[in-house]
Amino acid sequence: MISWHLARWCYLGLLTLQPVWHGLMPPPAGAGSWPLAAAATLPLLLPLKGVWHGSLRSMTWAGYLLMLYLVIGVMEAWANPQQRLPALLQIALVAVFVGSALVLSRHRPPGASSRK
């Protein structure tokens, strides 16, 4: 199912964006801070296994977690013009993940396993 693959790759994209944005990009485009990069990346590792395997429960919890990343992305895009591009990328990845997870949850037959 395409929505599951799209959600999985968006989640991995977001997982990759955090250390690049916060750890590798020098200021003003990024923070250039590895502790911040670790703090932004580590929570994303919690539901990674379930998201990768298509567990609807893990994708739901990941969606809840990603709402924090959506808020941070909107805040950075609005308030910090130098970080607007990575913030907009983060917003897009979160939106596509949540949309894909929603489509996936709506197209599963009742009583189907939460694994693909």
C-alpha positions in Angstrom: 0.0 0.0 0.0 1.4 3.3 -1.1 0.3 5.3 2.0 2.3 3.0 4.3 5.4 3.4 2.2 4.9 7.2 2.0 4.4 7.4 5.8 7.5 5.3 6.4 9.8 7.3 4.2 8.4 10.6 5.5 9.2 9.4 9.0 12.7 8.5 8.0 13.1 11.8 6.3 12.1 13.6 9.5 14.5 11.4 11.5 17.3 12.4 9.1 16.4 16.1 9.0 16.8 16.6 12.8 20.5 15.9 13.1 21.2 17.6 9.8 19.3 20.8 10.7 20.3 21.1 14.3 23.8 19.5 14.2 25.3 20.0 10.8 23.9 23.2 9.4 25.8 26.2 10.7 24.0 29.2 12.2 21.9 31.0 11.1 20.4 28.2 8.9 20.8 25.7 11.7 21.7 25.6 15.4 25.0 23.9 14.9 24.4 22.2 18.3 24.8 18.4 18.7 23.0 18.3 22.1 20.0 19.9 20.4 20.3 17.5 17.5 20.3 14.6 19.9 17.3 16.0 21.9 15.4 16.4 18.6 16.3 13.0 17.2 16.0 10.6 20.2 12.2 10.8 20.7 11.7 9.9 17.0 13.6 6.6 17.7 10.9 5.3 20.1 8.2 4.4 17.5 10.6 3.7 14.7 10.4 -0.1 14.7 6.7 -0.1 14.6 6.4 2.6 12.0 8.9 0.7 9.8 6.9 -2.5 10.1 3.6 -0.7 9.5 2.0 -1.1 12.9 -1.0 1.1 13.0 -0.7 1.6 16.8 2.9 2.8 16.4 2.0 5.1 13.5 -0.8 6.6 15.7 1.6 7.2 18.5 4.2 8.6 16.1 1.5 11.0 14.8 0.9 12.2 18.3 4.6 12.7 18.8 5.0 14.5 15.5 2.5 17.2 16.5 5.3 18.6 18.7 7.6 18.7 15.6 4.8 20.4 13.6 4.5 23.1 16.3 8.2 23.6 16.3 8.4 23.8 12.5 5.6 26.3 12.3 7.2 28.4 15.1 10.6 28.4 13.4 9.2 29.1 9.9 7.2 32.0 11.3 9.8 33.6 13.7 13.1 32.7 12.2 13.6 33.6 8.4 17.0 32.0 8.3 15.6 28.6 9.3 12.5 28.8 7.2 13.5 26.2 4.6 14.3 23.3 7.0 11.2 24.3 9.1 8.9 24.2 6.1 10.4 20.8 5.1 9.7 19.6 8.6 6.1 20.8 8.4 5.7 19.1 5.0 7.1 15.8 6.3 4.9 15.8 9.3 1.8 16.7 7.3 2.4 13.9 4.7 3.1 11.3 7.5 -0.1 12.2 9.4 -2.1 12.2 6.2 -0.7 8.9 5.1 -1.3 7.3 8.5 -4.9 8.6 8.3 -5.5 7.2 4.9 -3.9 3.9 6.0 -6.2 3.7 9.0 -9.3 4.4 7.0 -8.6 1.8 4.3 -8.0 -1.2 6.7 -10.8 -3.6 6.9 -12.3 -3.9 10.4 -10.6 -6.6 12.5 -7.5 -6.6 10.3 -4.1 -6.9 11.9 -2.2 -3.7 12.6 0.7 -5.1 10.7 1.1 -5.0 7.0 
